[in-house]
Amino acid sequence: MSISLIALDWGTTSLRAYLIGDDGVIAARREGGPGIMRIEGGAFEAALRGFCGDWLDAHPQAVLMACGMIGSKQGLIEAPYCLCPAGAAQLAAHVVRVTLSDGRQLAIVPGVSTVDASTGVPDVMRGEETQIVGAVPPIGNHVVVLPGTHSKWAWVEDGAIKGFASFMTGEVYAALMGHTILGRLMASDAAHDAASFSRGVAYGLEAPQQFLHRIFSARTLGLFGTLESAALPSYLSGLLIGAEIGGAHSLHPVTGRIILLGSANLTARYAEGMKAANLATVAGAPEAAACGLTRLAKA
């Protein structure tokens, strides 16, 4: 197989690399490389060569393309955000190229930004846009949800991201568990409790505008013995996800099936939460970033 692309999904905490053939098929993959926050002194090229230098040497003619936080202010070079609507053509037109020490060019995909027309408040994503390009059919209207530290809800029309909204669900959960009184009653290493999770989803979904009031229930239900300490983390997780779903639905009512992109465990929780909201879901492509980088390289 002839290799035409070395694709890098280079985020804050990890680096994944893919060898892509002329036919778009993944020939090889590597995981566990250093994310940008683990690289000191701006030694990004050295980190890249340490992770997949053999690939670079073996395929000198292959396009080298990266997405993710490597294109942020904290990365190798900032790739300015591309304003919505943004599809493969717009993203490819805004790719930033960096010349490495051996003369080879690294193409870095830009992030995407949007501005709320009613409030003037901006929102951004970086890395998720490439997954969306790789996972969403080029025709039709689609809703894509990418759960995570900062969950993204994106509305896509004919392959272009028309708008999106970020929810700090994962980061807020970690902060509440580790740095507030809510975590004092919780068994942080407890197994998932489906019944308590569903109860939390229902409570958060019912009134997302009461979020700051309702999260206190994660303490009072424990104080009064209604939920055991092992059940409280699942309850809190469900409450946050329920509030996120309700909040997203209030921003932009959802119709049709939602494409979920992310880790199996997390997307399973979101699928469970969305079922409670009568929203249908479908799992997206597991290698969405690699597919997206392939499409962007061709564009």
C-alpha positions in Angstrom: 0.0 0.0 0.0 1.3 3.5 -0.9 1.1 5.9 2.1 -0.2 9.4 1.2 -0.9 10.9 4.6 0.6 10.9 8.1 -2.3 12.1 10.2 -1.9 13.5 13.8 -4.6 14.0 16.3 -2.6 16.1 18.8 -4.5 17.2 21.9 -3.8 18.6 25.3 -3.1 15.3 27.0 -2.3 12.8 24.2 -1.0 12.3 20.6 -2.4 9.7 18.2 -0.9 9.1 14.8 -2.2 7.3 11.7 -0.7 6.1 8.4 -3.3 6.6 5.7 -3.0 4.9 2.3 -3.9 6.4 -1.1 -7.3 4.6 -0.8 -8.1 6.4 2.5 -7.6 3.2 4.6 -5.7 3.3 7.9 -2.6 1.2 7.4 -1.3 1.7 10.9 -2.0 3.6 14.1 -0.2 4.6 17.3 -1.5 6.0 20.6 -0.1 7.3 23.8 2.1 10.0 22.4 2.7 13.2 24.5 0.0 15.8 24.5 1.1 19.5 24.2 0.9 20.1 28.0 3.5 17.3 28.5 6.1 18.9 26.2 8.5 21.4 27.8 10.3 24.3 26.1 8.4 24.1 22.9 10.1 20.9 21.8 7.1 19.8 19.7 9.2 18.7 16.7 11.4 16.6 18.9 8.3 15.0 20.5 6.9 14.2 17.1 10.1 12.6 15.9 10.4 10.6 19.1 6.9 9.3 18.6 6.8 8.5 14.9 10.1 9.6 13.3 10.4 6.2 11.6 7.2 6.9 9.7 8.5 10.3 8.7 11.7 8.8 7.4 9.9 5.9 5.6 7.4 8.1 3.9 9.1 11.4 2.9 6.5 12.2 0.2 3.4 11.7 2.5 1.4 14.8 3.5 1.9 15.5 7.2 -1.3 17.0 8.8 -2.4 17.6 12.4 -5.5 18.7 14.2 -6.2 19.6 17.8 -4.5 21.8 20.4 -1.1 21.6 18.6 -2.7 24.6 16.6 -3.5 26.6 19.8 -1.6 29.4 21.5 0.0 26.8 23.7 1.0 24.6 20.7 3.5 24.7 17.9 1.8 27.7 16.2 -1.6 29.2 16.4 -3.9 28.3 13.6 -6.6 31.1 13.8 -10.2 30.0 14.2 -12.3 29.6 11.1 -15.7 31.3 11.5 -18.9 29.2 11.0 -20.2 28.0 8.7 -17.2 25.8 8.3 -17.0 22.6 6.3 -14.0 20.7 4.7 -13.4 23.4 2.0 -13.4 26.3 4.5 -11.1 24.4 7.0 -8.7 23.4 4.2 -8.5 27.0 3.0 -7.4 28.1 6.5 -4.8 25.4 7.2 -1.6 26.9 8.6 1.7 25.3 7.4 4.9 25.1 9.4 8.3 24.2 8.0 10.1 21.7 10.1 13.9 21.6 10.5 14.4 19.1 7.6 12.3 21.3 5.3 9.2 19.2 5.5 5.9 21.0 6.0 3.4 20.2 8.7 -0.2 21.4 7.9 -2.2 22.3 11.0 -6.0 22.4 10.8 -7.6 25.5 12.3 -10.2 25.5 15.1 -13.7 26.8 14.5 -15.5 29.8 16.1 -19.0 31.1 16.3 -20.6 34.1 17.7 -24.1 34.2 19.3 -26.1 36.6 17.3 -28.3 37.7 20.2 -25.5 38.1 22.8 -22.3 38.7 20.9 -20.6 36.0 22.9 -18.1 33.8 21.0 -17.6 30.0 21.3 -14.7 27.9 20.1 -13.7 24.3 19.3 -10.3 22.9 18.3 -10.0 19.3 17.2 -13.7 18.5 17.3 -14.2 20.1 13.9 -12.0 17.5 12.3 -13.9 14.7 14.0 -17.1 16.2 12.7 -15.8 16.4 9.2 -14.8 12.7 9.4 -18.0 11.5 10.9 -20.9 13.4 9.3 -22.3 12.6 5.9 -21.8 15.4 3.4 -25.5 15.7 2.7 -28.4 16.5 5.1 -28.9 18.1 8.5 -27.2 16.5 11.5 -26.7 17.0 15.2 -23.3 15.9 16.6 -22.5 15.6 20.3 -18.9 15.2 21.5 -18.9 14.4 25.3 -15.9 15.3 27.3 -14.2 17.8 29.5 -15.9 20.5 27.4 -18.8 18.8 25.6 -19.7 20.2 22.2 -23.1 20.2 20.5 -22.8 21.0 16.8 -25.4 21.6 14.2 -24.2 20.5 10.7 -25.9 21.3 7.4 -24.6 19.6 4.2 -21.2 18.9 5.8 -20.7 22.4 7.2 -20.8 23.3 10.9 -23.5 26.0 11.1 -23.2 26.5 14.8 -22.3 24.8 18.1 -22.3 25.2 21.8 -19.8 24.2 24.5 -20.8 22.8 27.9 -18.1 22.4 30.6 -19.8 19.3 32.0 -16.7 17.1 32.5 -14.6 19.8 34.0 -17.4 20.9 36.4 -18.0 17.3 37.5 -14.3 16.9 38.3 -14.3 20.3 40.2 -17.4 19.5 42.2 -16.1 16.0 43.1 -12.6 17.2 44.0 -12.9 20.7 45.3 -16.4 21.2 46.9 -18.3 19.9 49.9 -20.3 17.7 47.5 -17.4 15.3 47.2 -17.0 14.8 50.9 -19.8 12.3 51.1 -19.0 10.4 47.9 -17.1 7.3 47.2 -15.1 8.6 44.2 -14.0 5.1 43.0 -17.5 3.6 43.1 -18.8 1.6 40.2 -21.5 3.1 37.9 -24.9 3.0 39.5 -27.5 3.0 36.7 -30.5 3.7 38.8 -28.9 6.7 40.6 -27.5 8.0 37.3 -31.0 7.9 35.8 -32.5 9.7 38.8 -29.9 12.4 38.3 -30.5 12.7 34.6 -34.3 13.2 35.2 -33.7 15.8 37.9 -31.2 17.8 35.8 -33.2 17.5 32.6 -36.5 18.6 34.2 -35.2 22.1 35.0 -31.7 22.9 33.6 -32.2 26.6 34.6 -32.2 25.5 38.2 -28.8 23.8 37.9 -27.1 25.8 40.7 -29.9 24.9 43.1 -30.3 21.3 42.1 -26.7 20.2 42.3 -26.9 20.7 46.1 -29.2 17.6 46.1 -26.0 15.6 45.6 -25.2 16.5 49.2 -28.7 16.4 50.8 -29.6 13.1 49.4 -26.5 11.7 51.0 -27.0 13.5 54.3 -30.5 12.0 54.7 -29.4 8.6 53.6 -31.6 8.5 50.5 -28.5 7.7 48.4 -25.5 5.8 49.6 -22.0 7.3 49.1 -21.3 4.8 46.3 -24.3 6.0 44.4 -23.7 9.7 44.7 -21.0 10.1 41.9 -23.4 8.5 39.4 -26.2 10.6 40.6 -24.1 13.8 40.2 -22.9 12.7 36.8 -26.5 12.1 35.6 -27.6 15.4 37.0 -24.9 17.3 35.1 -25.5 15.4 31.8 -29.3 15.9 32.2 -28.8 19.6 32.7 -26.5 19.7 29.6 -29.1 17.9 27.4 -31.9 20.2 28.6 -29.8 23.3 28.1 -28.7 22.3 24.6 -32.3 21.5 23.7 -33.4 24.9 24.8 -30.8 26.5 22.6 -31.6 24.6 19.5 -34.5 22.0 19.6 -33.1 18.7 18.5 -34.8 16.5 15.9 -33.6 13.3 14.3 -30.9 11.0 15.6 -27.9 12.5 17.4 -24.4 11.3 16.3 -22.3 10.6 19.4 -18.5 10.9 19.1 -16.2 9.9 22.0 -15.0 7.1 24.2 -17.3 4.1 24.6 -18.0 4.6 28.3 -18.8 8.3 28.1 -21.0 8.0 24.9 -22.9 5.2 26.6 -23.8 7.5 29.5 -24.9 10.2 27.1 -27.0 7.7 25.1 -28.6 6.7 28.3 -29.3 10.3 29.3 -30.7 11.2 25.9 -33.0 8.2 25.9 -34.6 9.7 29.0 -35.1 12.9 27.0 -36.7 10.9 24.1 -33.7 11.6 21.9 -32.4 8.9 19.6 -28.7 8.4 19.2 -26.2 6.6 16.9 -22.5 6.0 17.5 -20.2 7.9 15.2 -17.1 6.6 13.5 -14.5 5.4 16.1 -11.6 6.9 14.0 -13.4 10.1 13.2 -10.3 12.3 13.5 -8.3 10.2 11.1 -11.2 10.2 8.6 -11.5 13.9 9.0 -7.8 14.5 8.4 -8.0 12.3 5.3 -10.9 14.4 3.9 -9.2 17.7 4.7 -5.9 16.5 3.1 -7.9 15.8 -0.1 -9.7 19.1 0.1 
